[in-house]
Amino acid sequence: MTKDKEKRMTPEVRFKGFSGDWEQRKLGSESKILTGGTPKTSIPEYWEPKKIPWMSSGEVNKRRLDGTDNMISEEGLNNSSARWVKKHSVLIALAGQGKTRGTVAVNNIQLTTNQSIAAIVPNDNLYYEFIYQNLIKRYDELRMISSGDGTRGGLNKQIVSDIVMPSPSRDEQYKIGTFFKQLDDTIALHQQKYELLIKLKKAYLQLIFPKTGESTPKVRFADFHDNWEQRKLGRAVKLINGRAYKQHELLARGKYRILRVGNFNTNEKWYYSDMELDDSKYANDGDLLYLWATSFGPEIWSEEKVIYHYHIWKVLIEGNSVDKQYLYTWLLTDKERIKQRTNGTTMVHVTKRNMEEREFQFPKEIIEQQKIGTFFKQLDATLTLHQQKIASLKSLKQAYLQKMFV
């Protein structure tokens, strides 16, 4: 056997005690490939009473299925192409909107599916978790081999049957599948903790700040009892616009980075400038900023000195009666109020005049403000740690997928 062939048929990383080339197996020769169906929607008896779990391709994105959003009746099952799929099969979306096509899942319950899903029910030569993880790794490949063009094509039963699954012994498959299952469980645990903290933060934001028309919050740190003050935001802070740049002034390199709204989100492209401007046009580490176009809301800048763009305000506190971290947290609660009045959209354009007229609530004692600001800062730090851990684990999984499969 040539070195190229040997490399192709053995993975880079392997559990101790296993050796030899992996075999090439077609899914169709080692599994039953089942497709489902949809009962006629015009016949109510096919959908009521709801007794049998029935899933659509959009639910494959859940990855591990302990239930389904839809149910059909026994009569609906008996009078359609829907069929039972046993527990621990591998489900693959044959079609669907967006990036659904080619996604895979494992069902932890017995269920039925519609026609846009193929269920891979493996025999004893293939371990379901091994198939599942292998197909996750090959998502891009599955999209490419779909019939039709790159956006409107679809998979089908024959394509799935013809997928070649390079496979080691059943024992090694079990080791590999179990390893990735444990990694998935760890990721899911951190994701659950993160989502719980998000809900916890939202609840605290509602409890620690007074409701509209009220002067005290429901939850308060000990030893604070005075009514909160209220004034126009423009009396407490000064909003300073950044510099409006013309296209030819945006350089590929230069002394200062130009901070734009997109740099806080998904746009990693940076422009630069050599201009020396008034100090008010620079954002320094620790400055409180407010994005007011395309995306909106408060941000605390935590990097080197930059020039901030026109669509960003620097928020300067007038006097010493307001704590910056508290103000940042209050602006987050105010952002949610603004979103509620604009149907929850994130594409909100707020004006300086409107912001200056907003009613700003704050405790009289700066110490109480500091306690509130510190509390939410620590909560945000914990959220960030979970985000980083999730990202790190996902990156680790991707690396192992590349090294542990042929």
N, C-alpha and C positions, 0 to 999 in steps of 0.2 A: 504494500500500500504506500502511495506517495505521501510526502509530508503534508501537502495541501489537503489531500483526502483525509488524512489522520486528524488534521487540525479542524476540518469541517465537521467531523463526526464525533468529536469529543469536546466538552466544554472547557473553558479556561479554569474555572474553579469547581472543585468536586469534593463531596464528602469522603472522608477517610474510609478505605475498604472497598471502594468501587473503582473499577477500571474497565478497559475495553471500549470499543466503538458503540455508539448509539445506533439503534435500528431505525429505518425509515418506515413509518406506518401511515397509511391513509386513514383518516377518521372514519370514512364510510366502511372500511373493512374491519374495524375494531369497535365500532359503535353503531347504535341505531340513531338515525337522523330523522327526527319527527318534526313536522310542521303542524301548526294549529289552524284555527278558523274562528270566524265571528258569527254568532247566531244572528238571525235577521232582527234588526232593530224595530221593525214594524210589528213584531209579534210580542206583546208584553209578557206572555207566558214563558218566553225564552229567557227573560231577565228577572222574573219574580216567581216564587220567592228566591232571594239571593242565598245560595247555599254553596256554590262551588267557586273557589278562587280562579280568576281568569285575568291574565295580564296582557298588556299591550307593549309594543317595543319601547315606548318612552320610559317604562319602568326598569328596563335593563340597566339604566344609568345608576340605579341604586346599588349595583354590584352584588350585594348579598341579600337575598330576598327572604324575609321572615313573614311576609304577607304581601297582599296586593290591594290596590285601590278599587278594583272592580270585582264583581261577582256575577255569576249567571245561575240559572236554575238547572235542575237535572234535565228538564225537557229541552232547554237550550243546548246542553251538552249532547243529548241524544239526537238532536236534529241539526247538527252543524259539524264542521270538520274539526272543531275543537276536540282535543283529546288529553287524557291524563298524562302528565309527565312526572315520573317518580322523583322523590327527594334526591338531592345531590346530583342533578344533571347539570350540564353546562348550557346556558342559554345564550344565543347570539342573535343580535338584532339584524335582520336581513334588510330592513329599510327603516326610514324614520327621518325626522327633521334634523337639521344641523349636523352634528357629529355623532348622532345616534347610531347610524349604520356601522357595524363592525364592533360595537361595544359588546362585552360579555358579562355574564352574571352567573352566580350559583344559586339555585333555589334550595332553601333550607326546609321547605314544606312541599308536599305534593300539590300540584296545581295544573291548570290548563292554560293555553296560550292562544293568541290570535295568529293569523297567517303571516305576520311580519316577523315572527320569531322561529328559529330552528332550535330544537332541543337536542343536544348531543348526549346520548345515554351510553356511556362506555361499557365494554365488557371487562372481564377480569385482567386483560392485558394493559389497560390504561386506567390511571388514577384520576378521578375527576378534578381534583385540585391542581394536579400537574397540567392537565389540559387547559384549565382556566387561566393559570398564570402564564402559560406559554402563549395563549391567544391574546392576553393583555399586552405582552411584549410585541406581538405582531400586528397591533392595531393598524398601523400605517400600511402594512402589507395587505391586510384584509381590505382596506379601502381601495387600494390600487387594483386588486384582482376582481373587484366588483364589476358586473356588467354595466355597460353604458359609460358616459363620461364621468369625470371626477366629482361632479356635484349631484347628478341626477341618477346615477347608477344604483344598482342594488345587488345584494348577494342572493343566492338561491340554494335550494337543497343540494343540487349537484355540485356547486362550487364548494360548499361546506364539506360534502362527502369526499371531495378530491384534495382537501387540505392535507399536506404531508406533515406528520407529527414526528420529528426525530425523537426517539424515546429510548431510555435505558431500561434496566430491569424494573419490575413493579416495586421492589423494595427501594430502589434509588428514587423512583418517581415519588414514592410516599415521603421520603426524606425531604426532597426538594419542595413538594407541595406543602408539607407541614411547616417547613421553614418560612415560606412566604405567607402562609396563613397566619402564623404567629406575628409576623411583621405587619400584616394588614390589621390584625387585632390591636396591636400597639398603636398604630396610626389612628385607628378608629377611637381608641380610648382617649388619646390626646385631642382628637377632634370633638369628642363629646364634652370633654372638660372645657375646651375653648368655647363651644356653643353655649354651655351652661354659664360660663363667665360673662359672655355677651348678654345673656338674658338677665343675669344678676346685675350687671352694670346698668342696663336699661331700667330695671326696677328701682335701683338706688337713685338714679337720676330723677325719677318721678317722685321719690319719697323725700329726698334731701333738699329739694328746691320747692318753694311754695307754689301752689297752683295759682292760675290767673285769678286775681281778685282777693287773694289771701295774703296775709303778712307773716305767717310762720309756716314752716314745713312740718310734715307728719313725723319725720325722723330727724333727730338732732343729737349732736354730741353733748355729753354731760356738761352741766354748769352754764349753759347758754339759754337765755330765756327772753331776751328783748325781741321786739318786733323787728323785722327786716326793713331796710330802707328801700325806696324805689325812686328812681329818677330817669330822665332820658339818657340813653347810652351816650349821646353826644356831649353830655355834661361831665361824664366820667372819663371819656377817652377821646383821643384825636386820631382820625383815620387819614393816613398819608398814602397817596397814590404812588405807585412805582413809575418807572420811565417807560414811555411808549417808544418802541424802536421801529425804525424803518427796516425793510428786509436787507438792504445793503449794509446796514450797521451791525448785523448779526454775523459774527466772525466764527470761523472754524476753530480758531485758537486765540488766546489772548490772556490778559492779566486776571480778569474776573469772569466767573461763570454768570450767565444770565438766568435767573430762576423764573421759570414760567409755570403756569397752572399745571400743565401736563407733566412736569417733572415730579409732582407729588403723586401722580397716578401711574400710568403705564408707559408714558413717554420718557425714555432714557436718553434721548438725544439732547445734548447740551450745546448752546451757543455761548460765545464769549465776547467780551468787550475790553478795550484798553482805556475807555473813557474814565476820567477822574471827575466824579460828581459830588454834589452836596451830600453830607453825611446821612441825611434823611433818606436817600435813595439806595442805601445799602442795608441788607439784612445780615445781622451778626448772630453768632451762636447764642441761643436763648431768646431771640426776638419773637414776639407774638405777631403772627400774620393772619390775614383773612383773605381767602380766595372769593372773588365775587362774580366771576364770569365763567361759563362752560361748566365748571364744577364750583361748589361753594362751601364755605365753612372755615373754621379756625385751624391753624397749624402752628406749632412751635418749631422754628428752624433750629437745627442742632448740628450744623456743619460750619464750614469756614465762611468768611465774608463773601457775599455775593451781591450782585445788583438784581433787585426784584422788578418784575415786569409790571406794566400798567394795570393788568387785571388782578393785581394783588395789592391789598392795603397793609401797611405796617400799622399796628395798633399801639399807640402810645398812651399810657395811663396818666391822666391829669392829677397831680398831687400824689398823696400816699395813703389814700383811704381805701384802695382796692388792690388786692393781691393778684399778681399776674396769673398764677396757676389756677386760682379760683375763677378769674375772668375767662380763661380758656375753657374751663369746664362749663361755666354758665353759657358761653357762646355755643357749645355743643348742644345743650338743651334747647337753646333758642333756634338753632338750626333745625331741630326736629319739629318745632312749632311752625317754622316757615314752610317746611316740606308738607306738613299736614294741610296747610292752607293752599298749597299748590298741587294737590292730589298726589303728594309723595314723590314727585319727580326729583331727580338729582340735577336736571338741567334747569337751574333756577338763576335768573339774573337779578341781583339785588343792587339797589342804588345806595350811594353814600347817604343821601338825604333820608331815605327810609330806614337805614341802619341807625343813624343818629337819633331818629325819633322813636326807636324801640324802647319799651319800658324795661329798665335794667334793675333787677332785684339783688340785694346783697346784705349780709349781716353787718351790723354796725361795728362789731369788734373784728379787727383784722386777724386776731388769733383764730376765730371761728372760720373765717375765710380760708386761712392757711391750712387748717385741719381738713376742710372739705377738699381743697385743692390737692393736698398730699394724699388723701385717701384715694381719690380717683387716679392720681398719677401712679400710685403703687398698683392699683388694679390694672391700669393700662400696661404697666411693665410686665405684670403676670401674663396678660393676654399676648403681649409681644413674645414672651418666652415660649408660650405654647405654639404660636404661629411659627417661630423659628424651629422648634422641635419637629413640628409636622412637616415643614419644608425639608428639614434635614433627613427625616426618615423616608420621605418620598424620594428624595435624591438618592439615598442609600439603596432603596428598593430598585430604582431604575438601573443603578450600577450593577447590582447583583443579577437582575434579569438579563443583562447583557453578558455577564460572565458565567452564569450557571445553566444557560440553555445553549444548544447548538444553533 
